[in-house]
Amino acid sequence: MPTQLFTLTESSATVGTAAAVSLCALAGSALWAVARLPAMPPPAVAAGGALRRLGDGFRYLAGHRLLVAVLAVDLAAMVFAMPHALLPELAERTYGGAAGSGAELGVLYAAYPAGVLLAGLLSGTFGRARRHGALMASAAMAWGGCVILLGLAPNLLVAVAALGAGGAVNLVLSTFRNAISQAYTDDALRGRIQGSLTVVLMGGPQLANMLHGLGGAVAGARTAIVAGGTLTVLTVALLVRAVPGLWRHDAGGNDLILYGDE
């Protein structure tokens, strides 16, 4: 027994030593690879405070029609077709849920992020896409269609499916919005452009809550939701017509000079 115990201990020590050597070799290889990377000096930072740099971002946005169209499509999808403020009323008055709570409201709130999660599991396929502008605009119009379906849904199951599909297409929309804005922006201004987009995109859902609340009070939840989805589809279609470069935008980059600022 002592001999077997000694043999087992010696084998464990050998395995531990081999693992430690392997980890050290891996760490050394990683450090060597990092050391071989070329120098990447940061771009010069413009003078001025944060507000001035944020203003630079907005001025850059205003001077490029493609970026303005990208932002407008995203705002239309958020402001017109984000019906979260009306979900409690929809759950209670349409699907018979408890006031302000209940399983009906819970599944309505959960359906959208569930759709985002499921689409995220398949997001590796996005890397093969080239028509980023067309995919973004199509996703925005599909989101509007999902919202129309939500407003017309005859039962809770259809409403949950509509919100889940809406979450999935919204992930596509946001993915290609970020891809276009980052690829189309100069390196020195990319942070400021993202800051400007963040300011706008954080305010969009709040404006959507106000508009849907007012619309729901005037016309009812279902009518307000359908109207918001319809406005989204029409607005995005008009933006695509007004800025052809958005639909033609290609990840290859060859169309940016020809069509990007049409």
C-alpha positions as CSV (number, residue, x, y, z in Angstrom):
1,M,0.0,0.0,0.0
2,P,2.7,2.5,0.8
3,T,4.4,1.7,-2.5
4,Q,1.2,2.3,-4.4
5,L,0.6,5.6,-2.6
6,F,4.2,6.7,-3.4
7,T,3.7,5.8,-7.1
8,L,0.4,7.7,-7.2
9,T,1.9,10.8,-5.6
10,E,4.9,10.7,-7.9
11,S,2.6,10.4,-11.0
12,S,0.5,13.4,-9.7
13,A,3.6,15.4,-9.2
14,T,4.8,14.6,-12.7
15,V,1.4,15.6,-14.2
16,G,1.5,18.8,-12.2
17,T,5.0,19.7,-13.3
18,A,4.1,19.0,-17.0
19,A,1.0,21.2,-16.7
20,A,3.0,24.0,-15.1
21,V,5.7,23.8,-17.9
22,S,3.0,23.9,-20.5
23,L,1.3,27.0,-18.9
24,C,4.6,28.8,-18.7
25,A,5.4,28.0,-22.4
26,L,1.9,29.2,-23.4
27,A,2.4,32.4,-21.4
28,G,5.8,33.0,-22.9
29,S,4.4,32.5,-26.4
30,A,1.6,35.0,-25.7
31,L,4.1,37.6,-24.4
32,W,6.4,37.0,-27.4
33,A,3.4,37.5,-29.8
34,V,2.4,40.7,-28.0
35,A,6.0,42.0,-28.2
36,R,6.0,41.3,-32.0
37,L,3.0,43.6,-32.6
38,P,3.7,46.8,-34.5
39,A,3.6,50.1,-32.6
40,M,0.2,51.7,-32.6
41,P,0.6,55.3,-31.3
42,P,-2.7,56.9,-30.3
43,P,-4.1,59.6,-32.5
44,A,-3.6,63.2,-31.4
45,V,-6.4,64.4,-29.1
46,A,-8.1,67.6,-30.1
47,A,-7.9,70.5,-27.6
48,G,-10.9,71.3,-25.6
49,G,-13.2,69.7,-23.1
50,A,-15.6,66.8,-23.3
51,L,-18.5,69.0,-24.5
52,R,-16.4,70.4,-27.3
53,R,-15.3,67.0,-28.4
54,L,-18.9,65.8,-28.3
55,G,-19.8,68.8,-30.5
56,D,-17.1,67.8,-32.9
57,G,-18.8,64.4,-33.2
58,F,-22.2,65.9,-33.9
59,R,-20.7,68.2,-36.6
60,Y,-19.0,65.3,-38.2
61,L,-22.3,63.4,-38.2
62,A,-24.1,66.3,-39.8
63,G,-21.6,66.5,-42.6
64,H,-22.0,62.9,-43.7
65,R,-25.4,61.9,-45.1
66,L,-24.8,58.2,-44.7
67,L,-24.2,58.5,-41.0
68,V,-27.2,60.8,-40.6
69,A,-29.3,58.2,-42.4
70,V,-28.0,55.4,-40.1
71,L,-28.9,57.5,-37.1
72,A,-32.3,58.4,-38.4
73,V,-33.2,54.8,-39.2
74,D,-32.2,53.8,-35.7
75,L,-34.1,56.7,-34.1
76,A,-37.2,55.8,-36.2
77,A,-37.0,52.2,-35.0
78,M,-36.7,53.3,-31.4
79,V,-39.0,56.3,-31.1
80,F,-41.9,55.1,-33.2
81,A,-41.8,51.4,-32.5
82,M,-40.6,50.8,-29.0
83,P,-43.9,50.0,-27.2
84,H,-42.6,49.0,-23.8
85,A,-44.6,51.8,-22.1
86,L,-47.8,50.2,-23.3
87,L,-47.0,46.6,-22.4
88,P,-48.7,46.8,-18.9
89,E,-51.9,48.0,-20.5
90,L,-51.8,45.4,-23.2
91,A,-51.2,42.6,-20.7
92,E,-54.1,43.7,-18.5
93,R,-56.8,44.9,-20.9
94,T,-56.1,42.6,-23.9
95,Y,-54.8,39.4,-22.4
96,G,-56.5,39.5,-19.0
97,G,-53.4,39.9,-16.8
98,A,-53.3,41.4,-13.3
99,A,-52.9,45.2,-13.1
100,G,-49.2,46.0,-13.2
101,S,-48.1,42.4,-12.7
102,G,-48.9,38.8,-13.6
103,A,-47.5,36.2,-15.9
104,E,-48.9,37.9,-19.0
105,L,-46.9,41.0,-18.4
106,G,-43.8,39.0,-17.4
107,V,-43.7,37.0,-20.7
108,L,-44.3,40.1,-22.7
109,Y,-41.3,41.8,-21.1
110,A,-39.2,38.7,-21.4
111,A,-39.9,38.0,-25.0
112,Y,-37.9,40.9,-26.5
113,P,-34.6,40.1,-24.6
114,A,-35.1,36.4,-25.3
115,G,-35.2,37.2,-29.0
116,V,-32.0,39.3,-28.7
117,L,-30.3,36.4,-26.9
118,L,-31.3,33.8,-29.5
119,A,-30.2,36.0,-32.3
120,G,-26.9,36.6,-30.5
121,L,-26.2,32.9,-30.5
122,L,-26.3,33.0,-34.3
123,S,-24.5,36.3,-34.6
124,G,-21.3,34.5,-35.9
125,T,-23.0,34.3,-39.3
126,F,-23.1,38.1,-39.5
127,G,-19.4,38.2,-40.3
128,R,-20.1,36.9,-43.8
129,A,-22.5,39.7,-44.6
130,R,-21.5,42.5,-46.9
131,R,-24.6,44.6,-47.6
132,H,-24.6,46.2,-44.2
133,G,-26.8,49.1,-45.1
134,A,-29.4,47.0,-46.7
135,L,-29.4,44.6,-43.8
136,M,-29.8,47.4,-41.3
137,A,-32.6,49.1,-43.2
138,S,-34.4,45.7,-43.8
139,A,-34.1,44.9,-40.1
140,A,-35.6,48.2,-39.1
141,M,-38.6,47.7,-41.4
142,A,-38.9,44.1,-40.1
143,W,-39.0,45.5,-36.6
144,G,-41.8,47.8,-37.6
145,G,-43.6,44.8,-39.0
146,C,-43.2,42.9,-35.8
147,V,-44.6,45.8,-33.9
148,I,-47.6,45.9,-36.2
149,L,-48.2,42.2,-35.6
150,L,-47.9,42.8,-31.8
151,G,-50.7,45.4,-32.0
152,L,-52.9,43.1,-34.1
153,A,-52.1,39.9,-32.2
154,P,-55.2,37.9,-31.4
155,N,-53.7,36.2,-28.4
156,L,-50.8,36.3,-26.0
157,L,-48.8,33.6,-27.9
158,V,-48.7,35.6,-31.1
159,A,-47.8,38.8,-29.2
160,V,-44.9,37.0,-27.5
161,A,-43.7,35.6,-30.9
162,A,-43.8,39.1,-32.4
163,L,-41.8,40.6,-29.6
164,G,-39.3,37.8,-29.7
165,A,-38.8,38.2,-33.5
166,G,-38.6,41.9,-32.9
167,G,-35.7,41.5,-30.4
168,A,-33.9,39.3,-33.0
169,V,-34.1,41.8,-35.8
170,N,-33.2,44.6,-33.5
171,L,-29.9,42.9,-32.7
172,V,-29.3,42.7,-36.5
173,L,-30.1,46.4,-36.7
174,S,-27.8,47.5,-33.9
175,T,-25.0,45.3,-35.1
176,F,-24.9,46.7,-38.6
177,R,-25.5,50.3,-37.3
178,N,-22.4,50.0,-35.2
179,A,-20.4,48.3,-38.1
180,I,-21.3,51.1,-40.5
181,S,-20.7,54.0,-38.1
182,Q,-17.3,52.6,-37.0
183,A,-16.1,51.7,-40.5
184,Y,-17.2,55.0,-42.0
185,T,-15.7,57.2,-39.4
186,D,-12.1,58.5,-39.3
187,D,-10.0,56.9,-36.5
188,A,-9.4,60.1,-34.7
189,L,-13.1,60.8,-34.5
190,R,-14.5,57.4,-33.8
191,G,-14.7,57.8,-30.0
192,R,-16.5,61.2,-30.4
193,I,-19.0,59.7,-33.0
194,Q,-19.8,56.9,-30.6
195,G,-20.3,59.3,-27.8
196,S,-22.6,61.4,-29.9
197,L,-24.6,58.3,-30.9
198,T,-24.8,57.2,-27.3
199,V,-26.3,60.5,-26.3
200,V,-29.0,60.2,-29.0
201,L,-29.7,56.5,-28.5
202,M,-30.0,56.8,-24.7
203,G,-32.7,59.5,-25.2
204,G,-34.6,57.7,-27.9
205,P,-36.3,55.1,-25.7
206,Q,-37.4,57.8,-23.2
207,L,-39.0,59.8,-26.0
208,A,-40.6,56.6,-27.2
209,N,-42.2,56.0,-23.8
210,M,-43.6,59.6,-23.8
211,L,-45.1,59.3,-27.3
212,H,-46.5,55.8,-26.8
213,G,-48.0,56.9,-23.5
214,L,-49.7,59.9,-25.1
215,G,-50.8,57.8,-28.1
216,G,-52.2,55.1,-25.8
217,A,-54.1,57.6,-23.8
218,V,-55.7,59.1,-26.9
219,A,-56.3,56.1,-29.2
220,G,-55.7,53.0,-27.1
221,A,-52.7,50.7,-26.7
222,R,-53.3,48.5,-29.7
223,T,-53.9,51.4,-32.1
224,A,-50.9,53.3,-30.8
225,I,-48.7,50.2,-31.3
226,V,-49.9,49.6,-34.8
227,A,-49.4,53.2,-35.7
228,G,-45.9,53.2,-34.4
229,G,-44.9,50.2,-36.4
230,T,-46.4,51.6,-39.5
231,L,-44.6,54.9,-39.0
232,T,-41.3,53.0,-38.7
233,V,-41.8,51.1,-41.9
234,L,-42.7,54.2,-43.8
235,T,-40.0,56.4,-42.4
236,V,-37.2,53.9,-43.1
237,A,-38.5,53.4,-46.7
238,L,-38.4,57.2,-47.2
239,L,-34.9,57.4,-45.8
240,V,-33.7,54.6,-48.1
241,R,-35.1,56.5,-51.0
242,A,-33.7,59.8,-49.9
243,V,-30.2,58.4,-49.2
244,P,-29.5,55.7,-51.7
245,G,-26.0,55.3,-50.3
246,L,-27.5,53.6,-47.2
247,W,-29.0,50.7,-49.2
248,R,-25.9,50.5,-51.4
249,H,-23.4,50.5,-48.6
250,D,-21.1,47.5,-48.9
251,A,-18.6,46.2,-46.3
252,G,-16.0,46.1,-49.1
253,G,-15.9,49.8,-48.9
254,N,-15.8,50.4,-52.7
255,D,-19.1,52.1,-52.7
256,L,-18.3,54.7,-50.0
257,I,-16.6,57.1,-52.4
258,L,-19.3,56.6,-55.1
259,Y,-22.5,56.5,-53.1
260,G,-21.7,57.1,-49.4
261,D,-22.8,60.8,-49.3
262,E,-25.6,60.8,-51.9
